Amino acid sequence: MADLHPFRAVRPHPPAVSDVCCAPYDVVSTAEARNIAAGHSRSFLRVIRPEIELPETENQYDDVVYERGAANMQAFLEASYTVREEAPSLYVYRVDTGERAQTGVFGCVSVADYDDGKILKHEATRPAKVRDRARHIDAQQAHAEPVMLTYRGSDSIDALVESITTRVPPLFDFEDQAARHMLWRIEEPARWQRAFERVARLYIADGHHRCKAASRVARRYRTENGQPPPEAQYFPAVLFPMHEMHIMAYNRVLTDLDRSPAAVLDAFEQDYMLVRSVDYAVPRQKGHVCVYANGAWHDLTLPPAQGPRTVDTLDAARLTDGILRPLFGITDPRHDTRIAYIGGIRGPEAVQQRVDTGAADVGFSMHPTSIEELVAVSDEGDLMPPKSTWFEPKLISGMLVHTF
């Protein structure tokens, strides 16, 4: 059963919400965050990307960065434009891009459920990134951003969501450049908690490093203090039903190859099934990738899966196992510097630009992983190849903050 936990959120007053809220920390680079936040003193980027207030030469992992983040969080908590809820609450959050909408329940979930495998993962985490997120959580005494979880749909939860979104005016209703964001506060969370008790498993969609970091901080508190703050055992999440989830492709580019792009295409044509110079840049079906090289897109059929598990059948695995490893010796795509990843929201145009400008030699436009594949891999206890999923739309940051 899923442990859904109401919390006393700190949030902006409605007139300030559009000034505060921003994209999550891992969607914008430091340089992009610096530009976005310029002239916007309330931007929550100053909390989640505090290095933007420091000299550009500053290492984002220096102690001063975490200290600045903690100071900025404290200023946010004490600001005249924010308020702490009087009672622990749950919320319904809808994000609507115009092309699609997702509506989920915003609350806290249990570190114990994550540690016990009731919240399932599909991606390996990088120690340095977990350490960074944990240091921010520790320094700020808060979880600044929610993770995105998904669950198998429930008629009872759907009915609860409909009852509030159709009958109650939203607390927040605002737009940014990416989407329209609406938030409803749930006055009586007990019914919602009971409904989620009947959900057997939750699945991480986006936020593996934040989940792991929350677990690490909670464990440290338990080890060092014996009786940690109760709220440190929970972290914020938005829980969406699977049928509303949208996964985009995570594309790839290769650099520093030991052969020319023309020679790469020749090898693909000799050893695999390659159709040269197609008029599309997105593969039309699973089992194919579009390759960009020599100024044109080409359709490449991937080799068969090299194992029986769901993870072996993923296009990202078939590309690595059947092509990148034997042709280029890329055995560890998580750490090999010759491969880079481009999030799906940037499209195949970004792949083409990298190659055309000489920043990469060859690019791959992928077919997106399905939510069914993600769930199957998680249920089987496996982990996907790196950068197999890009979820869109992204959750906004700064709307609700969980402190402990």
C-alpha positions in Angstrom: 0.0 0.0 0.0 1.2 3.5 -0.8 1.8 5.8 2.2 0.5 9.3 1.1 1.4 11.9 3.7 -0.1 15.4 4.0 2.3 18.2 4.9 2.4 21.8 5.9 3.6 23.3 2.7 5.3 26.7 2.4 4.0 28.3 -0.8 3.7 31.7 -2.5 0.7 33.8 -2.0 -1.4 33.5 -5.2 -0.4 37.0 -6.6 3.3 36.0 -6.4 3.2 32.5 -7.7 4.1 33.2 -11.3 7.1 35.4 -10.1 8.4 32.5 -7.9 7.8 29.3 -9.8 10.4 28.0 -12.3 11.6 25.0 -14.2 13.2 22.2 -12.1 16.9 22.3 -11.4 17.9 19.6 -13.9 16.1 21.1 -16.9 18.1 24.3 -17.1 21.8 24.7 -17.0 23.5 27.1 -14.7 24.0 29.6 -17.6 20.3 29.3 -18.6 19.2 29.7 -14.9 21.4 32.8 -14.5 19.8 34.4 -17.6 16.2 33.5 -16.6 16.6 34.8 -13.0 18.3 38.0 -13.9 16.1 40.9 -12.6 13.7 38.4 -10.9 14.6 38.5 -7.2 11.8 36.1 -6.2 12.7 33.4 -8.7 12.9 30.0 -7.0 16.0 29.3 -9.2 17.9 31.2 -6.6 17.1 28.4 -4.2 17.6 25.4 -6.5 20.4 26.9 -8.5 22.1 29.1 -5.9 25.4 29.2 -7.9 23.8 31.7 -10.2 24.3 34.4 -7.5 28.0 33.6 -7.2 30.9 34.4 -9.5 30.9 32.3 -12.7 34.2 30.8 -11.7 32.7 29.3 -8.6 32.5 25.5 -8.5 28.8 24.5 -8.1 29.9 21.9 -5.6 31.8 24.2 -3.3 30.5 24.7 0.3 29.6 28.3 -0.5 27.0 27.2 -3.0 25.1 25.0 -0.4 25.4 27.8 2.1 23.9 30.3 -0.4 21.1 27.9 -1.2 20.3 27.5 2.6 20.3 31.3 3.0 18.0 31.7 0.0 15.7 29.0 1.2 15.5 30.7 4.6 14.7 34.0 2.9 12.0 32.3 0.9 10.4 30.8 4.1 10.4 34.2 5.8 9.3 36.3 2.8 6.2 38.5 2.9 5.1 36.8 -0.3 5.0 33.2 1.1 2.9 31.5 3.7 3.0 28.2 5.6 -0.2 26.2 5.5 -1.9 26.0 8.9 -2.7 22.3 8.6 -1.1 19.4 6.8 -2.6 19.2 3.4 -2.7 17.3 0.1 -3.2 18.9 -3.3 -4.3 18.2 -6.8 -1.9 19.6 -9.5 -2.7 19.9 -13.2 -0.2 20.9 -15.8 -1.6 21.6 -19.3 0.6 22.3 -22.3 -2.3 22.9 -24.6 -1.5 19.6 -26.4 -1.9 17.4 -23.3 -2.7 17.7 -19.7 -1.8 15.6 -16.6 -3.5 15.8 -13.3 -1.9 14.3 -10.2 -2.0 14.3 -6.4 0.7 16.3 -4.7 1.7 15.1 -1.3 4.6 13.4 0.5 5.7 9.8 0.2 7.7 7.7 2.6 11.4 7.1 2.5 10.7 3.7 4.0 8.5 2.8 1.0 11.4 3.8 -1.3 13.9 1.8 0.8 11.6 -1.2 0.9 11.0 -1.2 -2.9 7.4 -0.2 -2.8 8.4 2.8 -4.8 10.2 1.2 -7.8 13.0 2.7 -9.7 14.1 2.1 -13.3 17.3 4.1 -13.5 20.7 3.9 -11.8 21.8 7.0 -9.9 25.2 8.7 -10.1 26.9 9.1 -6.7 28.1 12.6 -7.3 24.6 13.8 -8.3 23.0 12.1 -5.3 25.6 13.6 -3.0 24.9 17.1 -4.5 21.1 16.8 -4.0 21.6 15.4 -0.5 23.8 18.3 0.5 21.2 20.8 -0.7 18.4 19.0 1.3 20.6 18.9 4.4 21.7 22.5 4.2 18.2 23.8 3.5 16.4 21.5 5.9 13.8 21.1 3.1 12.9 19.2 0.0 12.7 22.1 -2.4 11.2 20.2 -5.4 8.8 17.2 -5.9 9.6 14.1 -7.8 7.2 12.6 -10.4 5.7 9.2 -9.6 3.2 7.2 -11.5 0.7 4.4 -10.5 -1.8 2.1 -12.2 -5.0 4.0 -12.6 -7.7 3.8 -10.0 -11.4 4.6 -10.5 -11.8 5.8 -6.9 -8.8 8.2 -7.2 -10.0 9.5 -10.6 -13.4 10.2 -9.0 -11.8 12.1 -6.1 -9.8 14.2 -8.6 -12.8 15.0 -10.7 -14.8 15.9 -7.6 -12.4 18.6 -6.6 -11.3 19.9 -10.1 -14.9 20.4 -11.2 -16.4 21.9 -8.0 -13.7 23.8 -6.2 -11.9 26.9 -7.5 -8.2 26.4 -7.7 -5.7 28.0 -5.3 -3.3 28.7 -8.2 -4.1 29.1 -11.9 -1.2 30.7 -13.9 0.8 30.2 -17.0 4.4 30.2 -17.9 6.2 29.7 -21.2 5.7 26.0 -21.0 2.3 25.3 -19.6 -0.7 26.3 -17.6 -0.5 25.2 -13.9 -3.5 24.7 -11.6 -3.4 23.7 -8.0 -6.3 22.7 -5.7 -5.9 22.3 -1.9 -7.6 19.2 -0.5 -9.5 20.1 2.7 -10.0 16.6 4.0 -7.0 14.4 3.0 -8.1 11.2 4.9 -10.3 9.9 2.0 -7.4 10.4 -0.4 -5.0 8.6 1.9 -7.3 5.6 2.1 -7.7 5.5 -1.6 -3.9 5.4 -2.1 -3.6 2.6 0.5 -5.1 0.4 -2.1 -2.3 1.3 -4.6 0.2 -1.5 -4.4 3.1 0.1 -6.1 4.4 3.5 -7.1 6.9 4.0 -9.9 9.5 6.7 -10.2 9.0 8.6 -13.5 11.3 11.5 -13.0 13.5 12.3 -9.9 15.6 9.2 -9.1 18.4 11.3 -7.7 16.1 13.3 -5.5 14.5 10.1 -4.1 17.9 8.6 -3.4 19.1 11.8 -1.8 16.0 12.0 0.5 16.7 8.5 1.5 20.4 9.2 2.3 19.5 12.3 4.4 16.8 10.4 6.3 19.2 7.5 7.0 21.9 9.9 8.3 19.4 11.5 10.7 18.4 8.0 12.0 22.0 7.0 12.4 23.3 10.1 14.1 20.3 11.3 16.0 18.3 8.2 16.9 15.0 10.1 16.7 15.1 12.1 13.5 12.5 14.9 12.7 9.4 13.0 11.5 9.1 15.0 8.4 12.6 14.0 7.3 11.2 10.6 6.7 9.0 11.9 3.8 9.7 13.7 0.6 7.3 15.5 -1.8 6.0 13.9 -5.0 3.2 14.3 -7.5 1.5 11.0 -8.3 0.0 10.7 -11.8 -2.0 7.8 -13.2 -0.1 5.9 -15.9 -2.7 6.5 -18.7 -1.9 10.3 -18.5 1.9 9.9 -18.7 3.8 11.1 -21.8 7.3 9.9 -22.5 9.4 11.5 -25.2 12.6 10.1 -26.7 16.0 10.7 -25.3 18.3 11.2 -28.3 22.0 10.5 -28.6 25.1 11.9 -30.4 28.6 10.5 -30.8 31.9 12.3 -30.9 35.6 11.4 -31.2 34.9 8.3 -33.4 37.8 6.4 -35.0 36.2 6.6 -38.4 34.5 9.3 -40.6 30.7 9.7 -40.7 30.8 8.3 -44.3 32.6 5.3 -43.0 30.1 4.9 -40.2 27.2 4.9 -42.7 29.1 2.3 -44.8 29.5 0.1 -41.8 25.8 0.4 -41.0 24.9 -0.5 -44.6 27.2 -3.5 -44.6 26.4 -5.0 -41.2 22.8 -3.8 -40.6 19.7 -2.7 -42.5 20.2 1.0 -43.5 17.9 3.1 -45.7 19.8 6.2 -46.8 18.5 9.7 -47.1 14.9 9.4 -45.8 12.6 12.4 -45.5 11.8 12.0 -41.8 13.9 12.5 -38.6 11.8 10.5 -36.1 11.7 6.7 -36.4 8.3 5.5 -37.4 8.2 2.4 -35.2 10.0 0.6 -32.4 13.1 -1.2 -33.4 14.3 1.6 -35.7 16.5 4.7 -35.1 17.0 7.6 -37.4 20.7 8.4 -38.0 22.0 11.8 -38.9 25.3 11.9 -40.7 26.8 13.5 -43.8 24.1 16.1 -43.9 21.1 13.7 -44.1 18.8 11.5 -42.1 18.9 7.7 -42.6 16.7 4.9 -41.2 18.6 2.1 -39.3 16.9 -1.1 -38.2 18.3 -2.2 -34.8 19.7 -5.7 -34.3 17.5 -8.1 -32.3 17.4 -8.0 -28.6 20.3 -10.0 -27.0 18.3 -11.3 -24.1 14.7 -12.3 -23.0 14.1 -9.6 -20.4 12.0 -6.5 -21.1 15.1 -4.3 -20.6 16.9 -6.2 -23.4 14.2 -5.3 -25.8 14.4 -1.6 -25.3 15.6 0.4 -28.3 18.3 2.0 -26.1 19.6 -1.4 -25.1 19.5 -2.8 -28.7 21.4 0.3 -29.9 24.0 -0.1 -27.2 24.3 -3.9 -27.3 24.0 -4.4 -31.1 25.8 -1.3 -32.5 27.6 1.0 -30.1 29.5 -1.8 -28.3 30.6 -3.9 -31.3 31.3 -1.0 -33.7 32.7 1.7 -31.4 33.7 -0.1 -28.2 31.2 1.9 -26.1 30.6 -0.6 -23.3 29.6 1.9 -20.6 27.2 4.5 -22.1 26.7 6.0 -18.6 30.3 7.2 -18.4 31.8 7.1 -21.9 32.6 10.6 -22.9 32.0 9.8 -26.6 28.3 9.7 -26.1 26.0 12.6 -25.1 22.3 12.8 -24.6 19.7 15.3 -25.8 16.3 15.5 -24.1 13.3 14.8 -26.2 11.8 18.3 -25.8 14.7 19.6 -27.9 13.7 17.3 -30.7 15.8 15.9 -33.6 16.6 19.4 -34.6 19.1 19.6 -31.7 20.7 16.4 -32.9 21.1 17.7 -36.4 22.5 21.0 -35.1 25.1 19.3 -33.0 26.3 17.3 -36.0 26.1 20.2 -38.5 28.1 22.5 -36.2 30.8 19.9 -35.8 30.1 19.4 -32.1 29.2 15.7 -32.8 30.0 13.2 -35.6 26.8 11.2 -35.8 23.4 11.6 -34.2 20.6 9.1 -33.3 16.9 10.1 -33.1 15.2 7.4 -30.9 11.7 6.0 -30.7 10.3 6.8 -27.3 10.1 4.1 -24.5 6.5 3.3 -23.5 5.1 3.6 -20.0 4.3 -0.1 -20.2 8.0 -0.9 -20.9 9.0 1.3 -17.9 6.6 -0.5 -15.6 7.7 -4.0 -16.8 11.4 -3.2 -16.4 10.7 -1.9 -12.8 8.5 -4.9 -11.9 11.2 -7.2 -13.1 13.8 -5.5 -10.9 15.9 -4.3 -13.7 17.3 -0.9 -14.6 17.1 0.8 -18.0 20.0 2.0 -20.0 20.9 5.6 -19.1 18.6 8.3 -20.5 15.9 6.0 -21.8 13.0 8.3 -20.9 12.2 12.0 -21.0 8.9 12.8 -19.3 7.0 15.9 -20.5 5.5 18.1 -19.2 7.9 18.8 -16.3 6.8 19.6 -12.8 7.2 23.2 -11.8 9.3 24.1 -8.8 8.6 26.6 -6.0 4.9 26.1 -5.8 5.0 23.9 -2.7 8.0 23.4 -0.4 8.3 20.6 2.2 10.4 21.5 5.3 11.6 19.3 8.2 
